[in-house]
Amino acid sequence: MTADRPRLAPVPSDQWDERLTRLLTSSPGGTEEPMHLFTTLAHQPELFRRWLGFGGALLSGRLPGRLRELVILRTAYRFEARYEWAHHIELAEAQGISAAEVAAVGGDLSVFDWDPFERAALAAVDETKDAGAVTDPTWSVLAQHLDPADLVELVMLVGHYVLLSTVMRSLRLPLEPSAAALAEGVAGGPPA
C-alpha cells in the first residue's frame, strides 16, 4: 500500500443501507459520485449514524453561518484537511464569504481586514493548533459577542473539524474528482 492510496475502500454501493443511500442522494455528488467521507465511515454504521447527528447539529447550530464556515475553512487549512476544505468552499460562498476571504483563510490572514470578532474566531483556530487551546485575550473578544452556549459551540466546532482532519489523514481519504477540481480553482487552502 502506498502513502497516497486510501487505507479503506469505501463501502460498495450494493452494500449501502437505506440511510446511507438517502444521505448520499441529498449530498454533493449524489450517488453518481458519492462522498468518500460518508461511504468510508459507513464501515462503522452505528458510530457513523451518531456522528452524523453531532456533525449535523454543528452545521445547523446557533452560530452565524458565515462565522461557522470561516472557522471550518481555517480549521481545515491549519489541520491539513483538504477534503473538508474542498467541500466547504461552496458552503462558505453561500454564506457570503468572498473568494478573497476564502484565499486569506487558507493562507495569510493578514492580507484581509477582518472585523475584530471574526479575527478572534480565526485566532481561536490558530491558537488551538499552536497552543492546544484558545488564549484568554481571544476568549475575551469572543465572549463580548457570544453567549456561553455559543462559546461552547464554537470550541466544539473547532474540535470537531480537528477530529475529522485527523480521521481523514489517517484513512487517507481521497477527494472526489468534482471536489478536487473545485479546490484547485480556489487560491489558498491545505496542500493537495
Contacts in CASP RR format, 6 or more apart in sequence:
PFRMAT RR
TARGET T0000
AUTHOR 0000-0000-0000
METHOD contacts of the structure
MODEL  1
MTADRPRLAPVPSDQWDERLTRLLTSSPGGTEEPMHLFTTLAHQPELFRR
WLGFGGALLSGRLPGRLRELVILRTAYRFEARYEWAHHIELAEAQGISAA
EVAAVGGDLSVFDWDPFERAALAAVDETKDAGAVTDPTWSVLAQHLDPAD
LVELVMLVGHYVLLSTVMRSLRLPLEPSAAALAEGVAGGPPA
1 7 0 8 1.000
3 172 0 8 1.000
4 172 0 8 1.000
5 172 0 8 1.000
6 36 0 8 1.000
6 40 0 8 1.000
6 171 0 8 1.000
6 172 0 8 1.000
6 173 0 8 1.000
6 174 0 8 1.000
7 170 0 8 1.000
7 171 0 8 1.000
7 172 0 8 1.000
8 40 0 8 1.000
8 43 0 8 1.000
8 171 0 8 1.000
10 34 0 8 1.000
10 36 0 8 1.000
10 39 0 8 1.000
10 40 0 8 1.000
10 42 0 8 1.000
11 20 0 8 1.000
11 39 0 8 1.000
11 40 0 8 1.000
11 42 0 8 1.000
11 43 0 8 1.000
13 31 0 8 1.000
13 34 0 8 1.000
16 24 0 8 1.000
16 39 0 8 1.000
16 42 0 8 1.000
17 42 0 8 1.000
17 45 0 8 1.000
19 49 0 8 1.000
20 38 0 8 1.000
20 39 0 8 1.000
20 42 0 8 1.000
21 31 0 8 1.000
23 38 0 8 1.000
23 52 0 8 1.000
24 30 0 8 1.000
24 31 0 8 1.000
24 34 0 8 1.000
24 35 0 8 1.000
24 38 0 8 1.000
24 39 0 8 1.000
25 31 0 8 1.000
27 34 0 8 1.000
27 35 0 8 1.000
27 38 0 8 1.000
28 35 0 8 1.000
28 87 0 8 1.000
28 90 0 8 1.000
28 178 0 8 1.000
28 179 0 8 1.000
29 35 0 8 1.000
29 176 0 8 1.000
29 178 0 8 1.000
33 176 0 8 1.000
33 177 0 8 1.000
33 178 0 8 1.000
34 176 0 8 1.000
35 87 0 8 1.000
35 176 0 8 1.000
36 83 0 8 1.000
36 173 0 8 1.000
36 174 0 8 1.000
36 175 0 8 1.000
36 176 0 8 1.000
37 83 0 8 1.000
37 87 0 8 1.000
37 164 0 8 1.000
37 168 0 8 1.000
37 173 0 8 1.000
38 48 0 8 1.000
40 171 0 8 1.000
40 173 0 8 1.000
41 47 0 8 1.000
41 48 0 8 1.000
41 51 0 8 1.000
41 167 0 8 1.000
42 48 0 8 1.000
54 160 0 8 1.000
55 160 0 8 1.000
58 68 0 8 1.000
58 153 0 8 1.000
58 156 0 8 1.000
58 157 0 8 1.000
58 160 0 8 1.000
59 68 0 8 1.000
61 68 0 8 1.000
61 153 0 8 1.000
62 149 0 8 1.000
62 150 0 8 1.000
62 153 0 8 1.000
63 71 0 8 1.000
63 146 0 8 1.000
63 150 0 8 1.000
63 153 0 8 1.000
63 154 0 8 1.000
63 157 0 8 1.000
65 95 0 8 1.000
66 95 0 8 1.000
66 96 0 8 1.000
66 97 0 8 1.000
66 118 0 8 1.000
67 117 0 8 1.000
67 118 0 8 1.000
67 121 0 8 1.000
67 154 0 8 1.000
68 95 0 8 1.000
68 157 0 8 1.000
69 88 0 8 1.000
69 91 0 8 1.000
69 92 0 8 1.000
69 95 0 8 1.000
69 97 0 8 1.000
70 92 0 8 1.000
70 97 0 8 1.000
70 101 0 8 1.000
70 105 0 8 1.000
70 118 0 8 1.000
70 121 0 8 1.000
70 122 0 8 1.000
71 121 0 8 1.000
71 122 0 8 1.000
71 124 0 8 1.000
71 125 0 8 1.000
71 154 0 8 1.000
71 157 0 8 1.000
71 158 0 8 1.000
71 161 0 8 1.000
72 84 0 8 1.000
72 88 0 8 1.000
72 91 0 8 1.000
72 92 0 8 1.000
72 157 0 8 1.000
72 161 0 8 1.000
73 85 0 8 1.000
73 88 0 8 1.000
73 89 0 8 1.000
73 92 0 8 1.000
73 97 0 8 1.000
73 102 0 8 1.000
73 105 0 8 1.000
73 106 0 8 1.000
73 189 0 8 1.000
74 105 0 8 1.000
74 106 0 8 1.000
74 122 0 8 1.000
74 125 0 8 1.000
74 126 0 8 1.000
75 81 0 8 1.000
75 84 0 8 1.000
75 125 0 8 1.000
75 128 0 8 1.000
75 157 0 8 1.000
75 158 0 8 1.000
75 159 0 8 1.000
75 161 0 8 1.000
75 162 0 8 1.000
75 165 0 8 1.000
76 82 0 8 1.000
76 83 0 8 1.000
76 84 0 8 1.000
76 85 0 8 1.000
76 88 0 8 1.000
76 161 0 8 1.000
76 165 0 8 1.000
76 189 0 8 1.000
76 190 0 8 1.000
77 85 0 8 1.000
77 105 0 8 1.000
77 106 0 8 1.000
77 107 0 8 1.000
77 188 0 8 1.000
77 189 0 8 1.000
77 190 0 8 1.000
78 125 0 8 1.000
78 126 0 8 1.000
78 129 0 8 1.000
79 129 0 8 1.000
79 161 0 8 1.000
79 162 0 8 1.000
79 165 0 8 1.000
79 166 0 8 1.000
79 190 0 8 1.000
80 165 0 8 1.000
80 169 0 8 1.000
80 190 0 8 1.000
80 191 0 8 1.000
81 161 0 8 1.000
81 164 0 8 1.000
81 165 0 8 1.000
81 168 0 8 1.000
81 169 0 8 1.000
81 190 0 8 1.000
82 175 0 8 1.000
82 183 0 8 1.000
82 189 0 8 1.000
82 190 0 8 1.000
82 191 0 8 1.000
82 192 0 8 1.000
83 168 0 8 1.000
83 173 0 8 1.000
83 174 0 8 1.000
83 175 0 8 1.000
83 179 0 8 1.000
84 161 0 8 1.000
84 164 0 8 1.000
84 165 0 8 1.000
84 168 0 8 1.000
85 106 0 8 1.000
85 183 0 8 1.000
85 189 0 8 1.000
85 190 0 8 1.000
86 175 0 8 1.000
86 179 0 8 1.000
86 180 0 8 1.000
86 182 0 8 1.000
86 183 0 8 1.000
87 179 0 8 1.000
89 102 0 8 1.000
89 182 0 8 1.000
89 183 0 8 1.000
89 186 0 8 1.000
90 182 0 8 1.000
92 101 0 8 1.000
92 102 0 8 1.000
93 99 0 8 1.000
93 102 0 8 1.000
97 105 0 8 1.000
99 186 0 8 1.000
99 187 0 8 1.000
100 112 0 8 1.000
101 112 0 8 1.000
102 186 0 8 1.000
102 187 0 8 1.000
102 188 0 8 1.000
103 111 0 8 1.000
103 186 0 8 1.000
103 187 0 8 1.000
103 188 0 8 1.000
104 111 0 8 1.000
104 112 0 8 1.000
105 122 0 8 1.000
105 189 0 8 1.000
106 188 0 8 1.000
106 189 0 8 1.000
106 190 0 8 1.000
107 188 0 8 1.000
107 189 0 8 1.000
109 119 0 8 1.000
109 122 0 8 1.000
109 126 0 8 1.000
114 122 0 8 1.000
116 141 0 8 1.000
117 141 0 8 1.000
117 142 0 8 1.000
117 144 0 8 1.000
117 145 0 8 1.000
119 141 0 8 1.000
120 138 0 8 1.000
120 141 0 8 1.000
120 142 0 8 1.000
120 145 0 8 1.000
121 142 0 8 1.000
121 154 0 8 1.000
123 134 0 8 1.000
123 135 0 8 1.000
123 138 0 8 1.000
124 134 0 8 1.000
124 138 0 8 1.000
124 139 0 8 1.000
124 142 0 8 1.000
124 154 0 8 1.000
124 155 0 8 1.000
124 158 0 8 1.000
125 158 0 8 1.000
127 133 0 8 1.000
127 134 0 8 1.000
127 135 0 8 1.000
127 138 0 8 1.000
128 134 0 8 1.000
128 158 0 8 1.000
128 159 0 8 1.000
128 162 0 8 1.000
134 142 0 8 1.000
134 155 0 8 1.000
139 151 0 8 1.000
142 151 0 8 1.000
142 154 0 8 1.000
143 151 0 8 1.000
146 154 0 8 1.000
167 173 0 8 1.000
175 183 0 8 1.000
180 192 0 8 1.000
183 189 0 8 1.000
183 192 0 8 1.000
184 192 0 8 1.000
END
